């Protein structure tokens, strides 16, 4: 098995919110981290600086995750600089909400391409080196709406339910080679992405509070660790009891 110094982690959508918290958590465990971002170059640079100031190693990697060639290039960059990507966190995601009759084809395509197809392509690129190393961790950031209905999010729910199904299937395919594939399913988390959601959602959370990006990052940190070597194909809800 490769040691951590011989490999690295790649977190998509890591310039802010949940992704940034995950990048910092993995760096704290000794992983060099690729900080993926799309439009927020300044924020991504800030995450990299935080990691480096704390004694870690990181590099910002810009571009839309839907761009297949760009993602391939990011993996190549990380492999040349830090070694194989042994931890992949598919976190990048978008929302374009609306009741089903109101969702345009372009909005359906954008959400599915970003949240599901891009995660599949990154997973497909990551798996062969992990299999050769006989070690790897893939964590997909899904959502509780992939497990329970949430009116107005048919496209988002479909993408996250698909991500959960993909997680389980790939987990079974690679389990014999020391590679685990799991998902976390956050509920209401305080981020820029959820700032426009109705505060009444708190009434559906038994914990009666929104979660934090660090709550999610702590779960990803566990799933990426050696201690989670026998956990695969799992969906870990991080939702204050909402899905219960």
Secondary structure, DSSP 8 states (H G I E B T S, - for coil): ---GGGEEEEESS-SSHHHHHHHHHHHHTT-EEEEEESS-HHHHHHHHHHHHHTT--EEEEES-TT-HHHHHHHHHHHHHHH-EEEEEEE-------B-GGG--HHHHHHHHIIIIIHHHHHHHHHHHHHHHHT-EEEEEE--GGGTS--TTBHHHHHHHHHHHHHHHHHHHHHGGGTEEEEEEEE-SB-SGGGTTS-GGGGGG-TT-S-B-HHHHHHHHHHHTSGGGTT--S-EEEESTTTT-
